[in-house]
Amino acid sequence: MTETDPAAPTATGPTATSPTAAGPAARLTAGPRRDPSPRPAATLALTSAATAVALMTYTAPMVTLPATAADLHTPLSAQAWLLNGTPLGLAALLLVAGSLADDYGRRRVFVSGTLALGLTTALGAFATSTWLFTLARVAQGAASAALLASSLGLIAHAFPTPGGRLRATGVWGAFVSGGIALGPLLAGAIPSWRPAYGVLAAAALIVAGLGSRALPESRSPRGGRPDLAGAVTFGLALAALVAALTLGRDGWLRAPVGLLLAAAAALAGGFVLVERRAPNPMIELGLLRRPPFLASSAGGLFTGLAVIGLFSFLPALLQQALGLSAMDTAWLFLLWSGLSFTVALQARRLAHRVPSRHQLALGFALHAAGVLAMLGAVGAASWPRLLPGLLLAGAGSGLLNAALPLLAVDSVPAARAAMGSGAQQTFRYIGSCAGVALTIALATSAGDPGRGADVALAVSAGLALGAAAVVLGLRERPPGRG
């Protein structure tokens, strides 16, 4: 059954009862219609499961990067593409997917994205070259964008009360951490990286089948035509930016990098012009003047830049520098990701006492303390010295994963929950693309793995502390001031 969002505004007076009213806009103003069985438990279970599978697909190459690169004959200069393919697809399509989900059906976009994730992951298992594998990873990112953006929209619809939404987004954020934890473990436990992708593909296809049967549809139709011009300009701008960030590690002054950056800037300017004139813009530009939305976006950007960027490449660095196996590295990083899962699951208990913005700042501070505690461990070839830092950084990551989805939903009108989720996660994966490229450049430029690792850790800590200051500064002004 298709229905309007329960949180969408209702109309009173002649408009709501006018006999001439017709179409989606009239149905929206006539007041919300509730699905008699919104199935909140099924919605939370399926969206969390799909999110975990998407994150497992994203993180699986972290511990298999050396083996995958050897199998595909990938040179060091191109290894960033093996990691950045998925975030490229994510960054380019998250906001577009969120906007489409709100307007045309969150279940429809969710099921389509989960099905596409299964198919593209299966294709990745059969890739025979670096570029075929990268293209499959980009497609996996695009599919993940559809399911991730629509997931929070489905949750916001199924849990309309603040308390219910708080618990649900906390569970969803914990499964983000859970997927990050399980991806490397699955990839490390299977002798070859290819069968691991087959297992993930099957899991995605199963969730897609269950979702098509169990999830209720929801949408917040605004009427009018979709903002296709905005979707195209925004997607191309982000694709150009991510490609430039990935190619930049081989030299920022090269012509292709400059051309891509110029194209990204021009397309971004075109996107702003399109959105100002569009009757149904993909993103309301007025949100950029709202501190909660800016805090959500900045939190996502710096999470990608400081946290995901570092921990995407650090497992491969430890295998190369310390001689750890893929499975050993996966178990080691389970301390970080497993604690992140636990903290994210319990962080809802802080929400009534600690605002989401303060949780973000604390999460960034704990990450900075954790990575600073790991300084010198790679140079000393001592994995036990990493343990305290991994625990601290894991607690910080859990707070970030709990606070970001709630802030993303709460920072936008309720009827645009999927768009808010897409915006926050777009910045998250733009940051991760830049962070991966930055981490690889720093870790490999010093010549000595220990020294390079320390530089990458110190930069990550500095970025995290800067992020804490930014999100604390983005507070609501009292009414009548400013």
N, C-alpha and C positions, 0 to 999 in steps of 0.2 A: 504494500500500500504506500503510495507516494503522498507526502504531507509537507506542510510548511514547518519551519523551525518553531518549537514551542517558545523559544525566547524572542522570536520576532515581534516587533511592536504591533499592537492591535489598533484599529481605527474606530472612532466613534462618530456619530452624526450621520449625515446623508451619505457620505462616501461609502460607509460600511454596508449600507442597505440599499444602495442605489440599484434600481432594476436594470440600468444600462451597463453596470459594471460587468466586465468580462475579462477572461484571460488570467495569466498568472498574477499580475499586479493586483487585480481585483480580489482574487482569492487570498492574497497576502493581507490586504487591508481588511478583509472580512473577518479576520481573527484567526488564531491558530486552530488547527485540527490535530488532535492527538491520535497517535497510533494506539489502539487498545492494548497492544502488547509490545512495548518498546524494547523489551528484552535487554535490560542493562547488563546483566551478568554475561550473556552471550556476546554482547557488543564488546565489553571490556576484555573477555577472554580471547576473542578472535583478533581484535585490533592489536592486543599485546603480543599474541603469538606471531602475527605477521610482522610486527615491528622487530621482534627478536630475530626472525629469519632474515629480514632485510639487513640488520646490523651484523648478523653472523656472516652473511655474504660480503658485507663491506670489510669486515676485519679478518676474514680468513687468510688473505694474502700476507698479513703481518708476519706470520711465522713461516710461511712457505715461500717468501720472496726469493731467497737464494736458490731454492730448487726450481721454482717457476722460471726465474730468469735464466738459469742454466738450461732448462728444457727448451725454452723458446729462443735461446741464443740472444738474450737481451743485453746490450752493453750497459755499463754503469750509467752512462749519460741518459739512457732511456728508461731506467728503472722507475723513475718518478711516475711515468705514465701507467705502470702496472698498478700503482696505488691510487693515482689521481683520476683514473677513468670513471670510477663510480661517483666520486664527489662532483666531477664535471657534470654528469647527467643530473645529479641531485640539485646542484646549484642552479642549473639552467631552467629546470622545470618545476621546482617546488612551489613557487609563488603562483605560477600558471595553474598547476594542478589544484592548489587550494582554492583558487578563485572559481575554477570550473566545477569543483566538487560542491561548493556552496550553491552554485546556480543550477547545476544539471543533475545533481544526485550524488551524495557522498558514498552510498553503497556502490553505485555504478562505477565510480572512479576507483574505489577501494578494491573491488573484485577485479576490475580490469588491470589495475596495477599489480596486484598479487599474482594473477595469472601470467602477465608479461614477465614478472620477475622469475617465475619458474621456468619459462621457456628460454629466456636470455641466459639464465644461469646454466641451463643444460648446454646451450651453445658454447658458452665459455669453456666448458669441460672438454670440448673437442677442438679448441683453437690450436693452430699449428705455428703461429707466428706472433710476434709482439703486437703488431697492429690489429690482427684479428682478435686477440685476447683483449686489447684495449677497447676496441669497438664494442665487444660483448660487455665489458665493464661499464662503458658509457651507457649502453642500453639498460643494464641492470640498475644504474643510478636513476635513469628516467623512470623506470618502473617503480623503483623504491620511492621516488618523489610522489607518485600518485598515491601509493598506499600510506605513506607517512603523513602527508598533508591531510588526507581525508580521515585518517584515524582519529585525530583530535577533534575534528568536526563531528564525527559519529559519537565520540565520547561526550562532547559538550551537549549534544542533543539528547543522549540517553540519560545523562546526569544533570538535569537543569538546576538543582539546588546547589548553593555554594559548598555545603559540606560534602555532598556526594561527588561533586566535581573535584574537590580537593583530594579525596581518597582515590578517585579514578585516575587522575593525572599523576598522582604519586606512584600508583601501580604501573601505569604506562611508562613513566620515567625509569622505574626500576627495571623494566624489561628492555629498555634501551641499554642499560648497563649489563643486563643478563645476556643480551645478544653479543655485546662486545666481549664478554667473558667466554661464551661458548664457541664463538667462531674460531678463535685460535686453537682451542682444545680439540674441536672436531677435526680441523685441518691437520693438527699435529698428531692425532691418534691414528689417522689413516695413512698408510705408507706412501701413497701418491696423492698429489693435490687434485688430480682430475676426479677420482671417485668422490672426494669431499664435495665438489660442486654438484655432482649427481644427487647426493643425499639432500643438499639444500634445495635443489630444484624440485625434488619430490615433495619436500615439506611445504614449499610455497604453493604447489599445485593442490595439495590437500587442503590448505587453509582457504585457498580461493574457492574450491568446491563447497566447503562448509559455509563460507561467507555468503555465497550466492543463495543459500537456502535459509540461513538463520538470521541474517541481519535485516532490520527494517530500513526502508529508504527514508531519507530526510534531505531537505533542501531549503533554501531561502531564496526563491526566484525573485529577481528584481525587474523582470520584463525587459524587452528590448533585445538588441543583438549582442552577442558576446564581443568582448574587446579583443578581436583577433590582431589588430595592429599593435596593441600594447603587448600581447603575448609574444608576437614575433620579434619586436624590437628588444624586449627585455631578455628573451631567451638567447638571441644572437649576441647581445651585449655581454651577458655572463659567460657564454661559450668563448667569446674572444678574450675576455679577461682571464678566465681559468687557463686557457691555452697559453697566454702570454706568461702567466705566473709559472707554469710548468716548464716552458722553454727557457725562461729567464735564468735558470740555474746554470745554463751553459754560456751565459753572457748576456747582460742586460742591454748592451749597446748594439746588439745585432739587429739588422733590418727587420726580420720577421717579428721580433718581439716589439719593436717600436710601432710597426704597422698594426699589430694586434691591439696594442694599448690605445693607439689613436682610434681604431675602429670601435673599441669598447666605449671610449669617451663619447664619440659621435653618436653611437647608438643609444647610450644612456641619456644624452641630451634629447634625442628624438623621442625616447620613451616618456620623458617628462612632458614634452609638448603634446604627445598623443593623449596622455592621461588627463591633462588639463582640459582637453576638448571633448573627451569621450563621454557620452551620456551615461554609460555604465563602466567606469574605469576599473581595471583589474585591481588596483590598490588606490584607496583614497589618499591623496597626497597630504591632506590635512592631518593624517595620523602622524606624520613626521614632526609635527609640533607638539605631540603628546609625550611627556616624559616616560610613562610606563611602556609605550610602544618603542621608544628609543632605547630604553633600558633592556627590553627584550631583544631587540636587534643587536645592540652592542654586546650583550651577554652571549648571544649565539656566535657573533663574529669572533670574539676573543676565545670562546671555548674551542672553536675550530682551530684558531691560530696558535694558541698556547698549549692546549691539552691534546686535541686529536692529532694535530700536526706532529707533535713530539712522539706520542705513543704509537703512531702509525709506523714510524721507521725505527724506533728504539729496539724492538725485538730483533729485527734483522741485523742491527748494529751489534747487539750482544752475541748473536750467533757467530758473526764474523770475528769479533774481538775476543770473546771468551771461549769460543768453541762449543757452545751449547747446542744441543739438538733442538729440532722444532718442538718436540714434545716437552723438553725441559724448559724451553722458553715459555711455552703456553702455560705450564704449571706455575712458573714464576710470576707471570703477569696475571694469573688468576687472583693473586693477592690484591692487586690493584683493582681489577674489574669486579671481582667477587665482593670486595668491601664496598665498592661503588654501588652494586646492586642492593646490598643490605642497607646502606645508608639512605639511598633513594627511597626504598620501601618504607623506612621509618621516619623520613623527614617530614611527613605530613603532620607529625605530632608537634613540630615546631611552628607550623604555619599560623596558628592563632596567636603566637607570641612574637614571632620573628617575620617581618614582611619578606616577600619573595626577593626584593631588591637586596636586602641585607643578607639573605641566604646566598645569593649570588656572590656578593663581596666576600663572605666567609669561605665559600667554596674556592674562589680564586686564591685567597690567602693561603688556604691549606695546600692547594696545588703548588704554589710557589715554595712553601716551606718543604714540601715533599721532594721536589726536584732539586732544591738546594742541598738537601740531606744526601742526595745521591752523587754529589760532586766527588770526583776522585775514584769512584768505584770501578769504572771501566779501565782507567789507567792502572789501577792496582790489580786488575783481573780477579776481582773478588765479588761474586754475586751475592754473598750474605750481606755485604755493605749496602746493597740496594733495598733490603727488606724494609727498614723503617721508613724510607722515603716513599716506597710503593704504597705502604699503608696510609701515610698521610695524604698522598696525592689521590688515593682511591676514595678516601672520605670526602675530599674536596670535589672529586668528580661526581660522587653520589648526590651531594647538595646541588650541584649545577644541573644534573639530570632531573632532579625533582622540581627545582624552582623554575626552570626555563619553560616547560610545557604549560604550567599553570599561568605564568606571567604572559605567555604568548596568547592564551585564550582570553584572559582577563583584560588585556590591553586593547582589545578591539570590541566593537559591538557584537553581541551574542550571535547575531545572524551571520557574521563573517568570521566565525571561529576557525574554519579551515584555512581561510586566507591568512589570518593571524599566525597560525601554525606554520603555513608555508613561508611567510616572510621571515620568521625567526630562524627556521631551519635553512632557508636560503643563505642567510648571512653565516650560519654555522658552517656550511659546506664550502662557501667561498673562503672562509677563514681556514678550513682544513686544507684546501688546495694550496693556498699560500703557505700554510704552516708546514706541510710535507716538503714542498720545494725548498723552503727556508732551512728546515732541519737537515735535509740531505746535503744542501750546500754547505752549511756550517760544519756538519759532522765529517765531511769528506775533504774539506778544503785545507785543514790543518796538517795533513800528512800523517799525523799520529792519531789513531782512533781514540785514545784516552783524552787527548787534548781537544779533539773535535767534539767528543761527547760532552765534555765540560762546557765548552762554548755554547753548544745547543741547549744544554740544561739551564745555563745562566740566562740566556736570552728568553727561554720559555718562562722562567721565573719573573723576569722583568716585565714581560708582556702581561702575565697574570696579575701582578701588583698594579700595573697601569689600568687593567680592566676593573679591578676592585675599586679604584679611585673614580673611574668613569661612572660605573653604575651607582655608586653612592652619591655622586653629584647630580644624577638625573632624578631628582625628587619633585613631586608635585608642589607647585607654589600655592600658598594659602589664597582663598578667594579674595579678590579685590586688590591683590598685590601683583607687581610685575607688570 
